[in-house]
Amino acid sequence: MKPLTPVTPGARVALGISFFVVFAAVWSLATFGGFVQKTFLADPLSMLRSGWVLLTQMGFAHDIGMTVFRVVGGFVIAAALAVPLGVAMGAYKPVEAFFEPFISFARYLPASAFIPLLILWAGIGEAQKLAVIFIGSFFSLVLMISVTVGNTRRDLVEAAYTLGVKDASLIRRVLVPGAAPEIAEQLRMVLGWAWTYVIVAELIGASSGIGHMITDSQALLATDQIIFGIIVIGLIGLASDLLFKTVNRRLFPWAQLGR
C-alpha cells in the first residue's frame, strides 16, 4: 500500500465485503460463544428470524416505506431551497454577507432540539418529520454549496468575462457547471445525515417508521428486532449512497479522474 494510491474496483469491492465478513464473525463469536448475553445483544440467526417475522407478520415493510418517504421528502425540500440559495451566496458577496451569519448560527442548532416545538406547531404528523429533516439538512448544505461556488477558479471567471459573458450567463455557464460535481457529492453526504434526523424524529411521537419500531422493541428488550431495524437503515443508506455515486460518475465523469 502507498499513500493516495487508488485500488482497482475489484479490490475495493473485495476489501469492503471482507470487513462485513469479519464483523459478522466477531458478532457470531461474541453471541454464540456466550461472551455476551442475548438480552443485551442478539445473535445473527435470532436477528434474521425476528426480521422475517417483522416483514411478513408485523407490517415492517410499511414502516420502511414511511421512513424512506420522510427521508426523501425532507431531503428534496431542503436541497431544492439550499442549492439556489447556496449558489447565490457563493456568486454574490452581498447576498453572502446578508445570509451567512444567520445560517452559520442555525447550522449549529441540533435538529432534535426542535422536535418539541415542531410537535407543538405541526403536531405529530408527517409535517413534523419532514421539518426535522429539513432543519438538519438545509443550513449545512447551503454553506457547503456557497463555499464550493465561491471557490471557483478565478482564471475561468476572468476568461469568461474576457469573452464577453454577462453576470447571469457567468453563473449559468461557468460557476454552476464548475461546482456541480462537488455539489453532487455534498448532496450525497447530506442525504446520509438525513437518515440520522428521521430516526430521531420517529423515536418521539410517531406511529410508524423504523424509529417507531425500534422504540417499541426497546420496551420489550427485543434486541434482535432493534438490530434488524438498524441493519435495514444501513442497507438502505448504503444502497442510496451507491446510487448517488453511480449517477454522479455518469453525470460528471471528468470529476472521477484520479480517485
C-alpha positions, 0 to 999 in steps of 0.5 A: 500500500502507498499513500493516495494510491487508488485500488482497482474496483475489484479490490475495493469491492473485495476489501469492503465485503471482507470487513462485513465478513469479519464483523459478522464473525466477531458478532457470531463469536461474541453471541454464540460463544456466550461472551455476551448475553442475548438480552443485551445483544442478539445473535445473527440467526435470532436477528434474521428470524425476528426480521422475517417475522417483522416483514411478513407478520408485523407490517415492517415493510410499511414502516420502511416505506414511511421512513424512506418517504420522510427521508426523501421528502425532507431531503428534496425540500431542503436541497431544492431551497439550499442549492439556489440559495447556496449558489447565490451566496457563493456568486454574490458577496452581498447576498453572502454577507446578508445570509451567512451569519444567520445560517452559520448560527442555525447550522449549529442548532441540533435538529432534535432540539426542535422536535418539541416545538415542531410537535407543538406547531405541526403536531405529530404528523408527517409535517413534523418529520419532514421539518426535522429533516429539513432543519438538519439538512438545509443550513449545512448544505447551503454553506457547503454549496456557497463555499464550493461556488465561491471557490471557483477558479478565478482564471475561468471567471476572468476568461469568461468575462474576457469573452464577453459573458454577462453576470447571469450567463457567468453563473449559468455557464461557468460557476454552476457547471464548475461546482456541480460535481462537488455539489453532487457529492455534498448532496450525497453526504447530506442525504446520509445525515438525513437518515440520522434526523428521521430516526430521531424524529420517529423515536418521539411521537410517531406511529410508524417508521423504523424509529417507531419500531425500534422504540417499541422493541426497546420496551420489550428488550427485543434486541434482535428486532432493534438490530434488524431495524438498524441493519435495514437503515444501513442497507438502505443508506448504503444502497442510496449512497451507491446510487448517488455515486453511480449517477454522479460518475455518469453525470460528471465523469471528468470529476472521477479522474484520479480517485 
